[in-house]
């Protein structure tokens, strides 16, 4: 990877919005020697332990089934395990110390993505070992171990397979979490070694089926501890990661809040099986009370339950400006990212909202979200004064985070041609000079410039 792929420019170090009403303060970080016992004790909670036991037995039952039937059943068990594990991670990332009884917020697709990822890892390692030898496979395995906490984090929090496989995203998460990321990698490696050693010992002295059940108990136990540890680290670094939490896991709206009666009425309809009616009620209330954030969140929840992707994207256009008015920038980024997944053509109606949200998304490390928001800005908002600064940001994101220097240069030169008198031209020239300097510098790490020009 070239040095400038991940260099961060001062312009992209935007001022963090400290007025996020829904943000929770990160607790004091526990020292390392206290962290391990806490993580290892987590799976002993009855909710987690009962799931661990049930899935261990299910794995052994799968071995009793013939051929492909047993293999498919085992994959289903793995999908169920990952779905619960990701629920553990989400609960922990939202500051909850108790283990969930069942998976409430994680979609079925996430479990399937995780199983697919597991299969891809095994195939990759087997392929590398076959063609390049065991040492090459070992190196690839070590790289994947480094990436695993990041991949798990993305799958659990964003439910996106594409970003989970992006090495640039792995490095971004590692850099934002800092030394604790290496602690997560270390715990994952230690758990892998420990379960392998214990499996060999158990299977050597305890006969089937008790031996395999005990092995799966150890594997599931250590993996749930791992999911909890990752979630707790995310909770402590939520600001750095731009994570605002999952709405479904936030504190209940108090009864004194005027949203409470509306939410109760909608949930009563949904409980009777009329989820569409619940969504309709909430939509009507939002028309009269557009500033009630809990009602917006509840409305989106029931739209998801109804599978109304068009409704979610349409609501996002109205909801994001409300969130920005209330300084809920991080939550607005989450909504924008979801809407972009549902509708690649998703776009906001106000230029000021696009500018603010795109820059906030860039600062939060949500590169694809920022670039998606800026797409076609000059066509939708002709002659707007933010065109220059927005496309300068897009060019920097392309060059620094997406390894698309040629496209970035083309964008910068287009700004110079189309906006020769724009105040941003001096920054454009400085950034082009910076890219030229990088290209002309010999590939000697110590001699390469560390940072692009200040804005």
C-alpha positions in Angstrom: 0.0 0.0 0.0 1.4 3.4 -0.9 2.0 5.8 1.9 -0.5 8.4 0.8 -3.3 5.8 0.7 -3.9 6.3 4.5 -2.4 9.7 5.2 -4.9 12.0 6.9 -5.0 15.7 6.0 -5.7 18.4 8.4 -8.8 19.5 6.4 -10.3 16.1 7.2 -9.6 16.5 10.9 -13.0 18.3 11.3 -14.1 19.6 14.6 -16.0 16.8 16.5 -19.6 17.7 17.3 -19.8 17.3 21.1 -23.5 18.1 21.2 -24.7 14.6 20.3 -27.6 14.3 22.6 -27.8 10.5 22.4 -24.1 9.9 22.8 -23.0 8.0 25.9 -19.8 8.9 27.7 -17.1 6.2 27.4 -16.3 4.7 30.8 -12.8 4.6 32.2 -10.8 1.9 30.4 -10.1 -1.1 32.5 -6.4 -2.1 32.7 -5.4 -5.2 30.8 -5.0 -7.5 33.8 -8.6 -6.7 34.9 -10.1 -7.0 31.4 -9.4 -10.7 30.8 -11.2 -12.0 33.9 -14.2 -9.8 33.2 -14.3 -11.1 29.6 -13.9 -14.7 30.6 -16.6 -14.4 33.2 -19.2 -13.0 30.8 -20.2 -16.4 29.2 -21.0 -17.8 32.6 -24.2 -15.8 32.7 -27.2 -18.2 32.3 -28.4 -16.6 29.1 -25.0 -17.1 27.4 -24.2 -20.4 29.0 -27.5 -22.0 27.9 -26.9 -20.9 24.3 -23.3 -22.2 24.4 -24.5 -25.6 25.6 -27.4 -25.9 23.2 -25.2 -25.1 20.2 -22.4 -27.5 21.4 -24.9 -30.3 21.4 -26.3 -29.2 18.0 -22.8 -29.5 16.5 -22.4 -33.1 17.7 -25.9 -33.9 16.5 -24.8 -32.7 13.0 -22.0 -35.3 13.0 -24.7 -38.0 13.4 -26.4 -37.0 10.2 -25.4 -38.5 6.9 -23.2 -36.8 4.4 -24.3 -33.5 2.9 -27.3 -33.3 5.3 -25.0 -33.2 8.3 -22.7 -30.6 6.7 -25.6 -28.3 5.9 -27.1 -28.7 9.4 -23.7 -27.8 10.9 -23.5 -24.7 8.8 -27.0 -23.7 10.0 -25.7 -24.2 13.6 -22.7 -22.0 12.9 -25.0 -19.3 11.4 -27.1 -19.4 14.6 -24.0 -19.2 16.7 -22.7 -16.2 14.8 -26.1 -14.5 15.0 -26.1 -14.8 18.8 -22.4 -13.8 19.0 -23.0 -10.6 17.0 -26.0 -9.9 19.4 -23.6 -10.2 22.3 -21.2 -7.8 20.5 -23.9 -5.3 19.9 -25.2 -5.4 23.5 -21.6 -5.0 24.8 -21.0 -2.1 22.3 -24.1 -0.4 23.7 -22.8 -0.6 27.2 -24.8 -3.6 28.4 -23.0 -5.9 30.7 -25.8 -8.6 30.8 -25.9 -11.3 28.1 -28.9 -11.4 25.7 -31.4 -14.2 26.0 -31.8 -14.5 22.2 -30.8 -12.6 19.1 -33.2 -9.6 18.8 -31.5 -7.0 16.6 -29.2 -9.0 14.3 -30.6 -10.0 10.9 -30.4 -13.6 9.5 -28.1 -12.3 6.7 -25.4 -11.5 9.2 -25.2 -15.1 10.3 -25.0 -16.2 6.7 -22.3 -13.6 5.9 -20.2 -14.9 8.9 -20.5 -18.5 7.7 -19.5 -17.5 4.2 -16.6 -15.6 5.6 -15.5 -18.7 7.6 -15.7 -20.8 4.4 -13.7 -18.2 2.4 -11.0 -18.2 5.1 -10.7 -21.9 5.1 -10.6 -22.1 1.3 -8.0 -19.3 1.1 -5.7 -21.0 3.6 -6.1 -24.4 1.8 -5.4 -22.8 -1.6 -2.3 -21.0 -0.3 -1.0 -24.1 1.4 -1.5 -26.2 -1.7 0.2 -23.8 -4.1 2.7 -21.9 -2.0 3.4 -24.1 1.0 2.7 -24.2 4.7 4.8 -21.2 5.5 2.9 -19.0 3.1 -0.4 -20.3 4.5 0.9 -19.4 8.0 1.7 -15.8 7.0 -1.8 -15.4 5.4 -3.3 -16.9 8.5 -1.5 -14.4 10.7 -2.7 -11.6 8.5 -6.3 -12.8 8.8 -6.0 -13.1 12.6 -4.9 -9.4 12.6 -8.0 -8.6 10.5 -10.5 -10.7 12.3 -11.6 -8.3 15.1 -12.2 -5.6 12.4 -14.1 -8.0 10.2 -16.3 -9.1 13.1 -16.9 -5.5 14.1 -18.1 -4.5 10.7 -20.3 -7.5 10.2 -21.9 -7.0 13.7 -22.4 -3.2 13.5 -22.9 -2.5 9.8 -24.0 -5.9 8.4 -21.9 -5.2 5.3 -19.9 -8.0 3.8 -18.1 -5.7 1.3 -16.6 -3.4 4.0 -15.7 -6.4 6.1 -13.4 -7.6 3.4 -11.8 -4.2 2.8 -8.2 -4.0 4.2 -8.3 -0.2 4.3 -11.3 -0.5 6.7 -9.3 -2.9 8.9 -6.4 -0.5 9.2 -8.8 2.4 9.9 -10.4 0.6 12.8 -7.1 -0.6 14.1 -5.7 3.0 14.0 -8.8 4.4 15.8 -8.9 1.8 18.5 -5.1 1.9 19.0 -3.3 -0.4 21.4 -6.6 -2.1 22.4 -6.9 -3.5 18.9 -3.7 -5.4 19.4 -5.1 -6.7 22.7 -8.2 -8.0 20.8 -5.9 -9.7 18.2 -3.9 -11.2 21.1 -7.0 -12.5 22.9 -8.2 -14.0 19.6 -4.9 -15.8 19.0 -4.6 -17.0 22.6 -8.2 -18.3 22.5 -7.5 -20.1 19.2 -4.4 -21.8 20.6 -6.0 -22.7 23.9 -9.1 -24.3 22.3 -6.8 -26.3 20.0 -4.7 -27.6 22.9 -7.7 -28.4 25.0 -9.5 -30.1 22.1 -6.5 -32.4 21.6 -6.3 -33.2 25.3 -10.1 -33.8 25.7 -10.5 -36.0 22.6 -7.5 -38.0 23.7 -9.0 -39.0 27.0 -12.8 -38.6 26.8 -14.8 -40.8 24.4 -17.5 -39.8 22.0 -20.0 -38.1 22.3 -19.0 -36.5 25.6 -15.6 -35.5 24.3 -16.8 -33.6 21.2 -19.5 -31.9 23.3 -16.9 -30.6 25.7 -14.7 -29.4 22.8 -17.6 -27.4 21.4 -18.3 -26.0 24.8 -14.8 -24.7 25.0 -14.9 -23.3 21.5 -18.2 -21.6 22.0 -17.3 -20.3 25.4 -14.1 -18.6 24.2 -15.7 -17.1 21.1 -18.5 -15.6 23.1 -15.9 -14.1 25.5 -14.2 -12.7 22.4 -17.4 -11.2 21.0 -18.1 -9.5 24.4 -14.5 -8.2 24.6 -14.7 -6.7 21.1 -18.1 -5.0 22.0 -16.8 -3.5 25.2 -13.8 -2.0 23.4 -16.1 -0.6 20.8 -18.2 1.0 23.6 -15.2 2.7 25.0 -14.0 4.0 21.6 -17.5 4.9 20.2 -16.5 8.5 19.5 -13.3 7.5 17.6 -15.2 4.9 15.6 -18.2 7.2 15.0 -20.6 4.6 16.5 -23.8 6.1 17.9 -25.3 2.8 19.1 -28.2 0.8 17.9 -31.6 2.4 18.4 -33.1 -0.9 19.5 -30.7 -1.2 22.4 -31.0 2.4 23.7 -32.7 3.2 26.9 -36.5 3.1 26.8 -38.3 6.4 26.3 -39.5 7.6 29.8 -43.3 7.8 30.4 -43.0 11.5 30.9 -41.9 12.0 27.3 -44.7 13.0 24.9 -43.4 10.3 22.5 -44.3 7.5 25.0 -48.0 7.3 24.3 -47.4 7.3 20.5 -44.9 4.4 20.8 -47.2 2.4 23.1 -50.1 2.7 20.6 -47.9 1.6 17.7 -46.5 -1.3 19.6 -50.0 -2.4 20.6 -50.9 -2.5 16.9 -47.8 -4.4 16.0 -48.4 -6.9 18.8 -51.7 -7.8 17.3 -49.9 -8.6 14.0 -50.6 -5.3 12.2 -47.0 -4.0 11.7 -48.2 -2.1 8.6 -50.8 -0.4 10.8 -48.1 0.5 13.4 -46.0 2.1 10.6 -49.0 4.0 9.3 -49.9 5.4 12.8 -46.3 6.5 13.3 -46.2 8.2 9.9 -49.3 10.2 10.7 -47.9 11.2 14.0 -44.6 12.3 12.4 -46.6 14.5 10.0 -47.9 16.4 13.1 -44.8 16.1 15.3 -41.7 15.9 13.0 -39.3 16.7 15.9 -39.9 13.6 17.9 -36.8 11.5 17.4 -38.0 8.4 19.2 -41.1 8.3 16.9 -38.8 8.5 13.9 -36.7 5.6 15.2 -39.7 3.5 16.0 -41.1 4.2 12.5 -37.9 3.0 10.9 -38.0 -0.1 13.0 -41.4 -1.1 11.8 -40.6 -0.3 8.2 -37.7 -2.7 8.5 -40.0 -5.3 10.0 -42.3 -4.8 7.0 -39.5 -5.0 4.5 -40.4 -1.6 3.1 -37.0 -0.5 1.7 -38.5 2.3 -0.4 -40.2 3.7 2.7 -37.0 3.6 4.7 -35.1 5.5 2.0 -37.9 8.1 1.6 -38.1 8.6 5.3 -34.3 9.0 5.6 -34.5 12.1 3.4 -36.9 13.7 5.9 -35.2 12.3 9.1 -31.6 13.3 8.4 -32.4 17.1 8.4 -34.2 16.7 11.7 -31.2 14.9 13.2 -28.8 17.6 12.0 -31.0 20.3 13.5 -30.7 18.5 16.8 -26.9 18.0 16.4 -27.3 14.3 16.1 -24.7 14.1 13.3 -23.5 10.5 14.1 -27.0 9.1 14.0 -27.6 11.0 10.7 -24.5 9.3 9.3 -25.9 5.9 10.3 -29.3 6.7 8.6 -27.6 7.9 5.5 -25.4 4.8 5.2 -28.5 2.6 5.6 -30.4 4.6 3.0 -27.5 4.3 0.5 -27.5 0.5 0.9 -31.2 0.4 0.2 -31.1 2.9 -2.6 -27.7 3.6 -4.3 -29.2 6.8 -5.8 -30.2 8.2 -2.4 -29.5 11.9 -2.1 -30.5 14.7 0.3 -32.5 17.7 -0.8 -30.6 20.5 0.8 -27.0 21.4 -0.2 -26.1 22.5 3.3 -27.1 19.2 4.8 -25.0 17.3 2.2 -22.0 19.4 3.0 -22.3 19.0 6.7 -23.0 15.3 6.7 -20.4 14.4 4.1 -17.7 16.2 6.1 -18.9 14.6 9.3 -18.9 11.1 7.7 -15.4 11.6 6.4 -14.2 12.5 9.9 -16.0 9.4 11.3 -14.2 7.2 8.9 -17.3 6.5 6.8 -15.6 7.1 3.4 -18.2 5.4 1.2 -21.0 7.3 2.9 -19.2 10.6 2.4 -18.4 10.0 -1.2 -21.9 8.8 -1.9 -23.4 11.9 -0.4 -21.1 14.1 -2.6 -21.8 12.3 -5.9 -23.4 14.7 -8.4 -23.4 17.6 -6.1 -22.6 20.1 -8.8 -25.5 18.9 -11.0 -28.1 19.0 -8.2 -26.9 22.3 -6.7 -25.6 24.4 -9.6 -23.4 27.3 -8.8 -23.5 26.5 -5.1 -20.5 27.9 -3.1 -19.8 24.5 -1.5 -19.0 22.8 -4.8 -15.3 23.5 -4.6 -14.8 22.4 -1.0 -16.9 19.4 -1.3 -15.2 18.1 -4.4 -11.8 18.8 -2.8 -12.9 16.6 0.1 -14.0 13.9 -2.4 -10.6 14.1 -4.1 -8.8 13.7 -0.8 -10.9 10.7 0.1 -10.2 9.1 -3.2 -6.4 9.7 -2.9 -5.9 9.0 0.8 -8.4 6.2 1.6 -9.5 4.6 -1.7 -6.1 4.4 -3.5 -7.7 6.3 -6.5 -5.0 9.0 -7.1 -5.7 9.3 -10.9 -9.4 10.0 -10.3 -8.4 12.4 -7.5 -6.1 14.4 -9.8 -8.8 14.5 -12.5 -11.2 15.9 -9.9 -8.8 18.5 -8.7 -7.9 19.7 -12.2 -11.7 19.9 -13.0 -12.2 22.1 -10.0 -9.4 24.4 -11.3 -11.1 24.6 -14.8 -14.7 25.0 -13.7 -14.1 27.2 -10.6 -11.0 29.3 -11.3 -12.0 32.1 -8.8 -13.2 29.8 -6.0 -11.5 30.4 -2.6 -10.6 26.7 -2.5 -8.3 26.9 -5.5 -5.2 27.6 -3.3 -5.9 24.4 -1.4 -6.4 22.5 -4.6 -3.0 23.7 -5.9 -1.4 22.8 -2.6 -2.9 19.3 -2.6 -1.8 18.7 -6.3 1.7 19.8 -5.4 1.6 17.4 -2.4 0.5 14.5 -4.7 3.3 15.4 -7.2 5.8 15.4 -4.4 4.7 11.9 -3.3 4.9 10.6 -6.8 8.4 12.0 -7.3 9.8 10.9 -4.0 11.8 7.6 -4.1 10.2 4.7 -2.4 12.2 5.2 0.8 9.8 5.3 3.8 11.9 7.7 5.9 12.1 10.2 3.1 8.4 10.4 2.3 6.4 13.4 3.6 4.2 12.5 6.5 1.3 14.8 6.0 -0.4 16.6 3.1 -0.5 20.4 3.2 -2.7 22.1 5.8 -5.9 23.6 4.6 
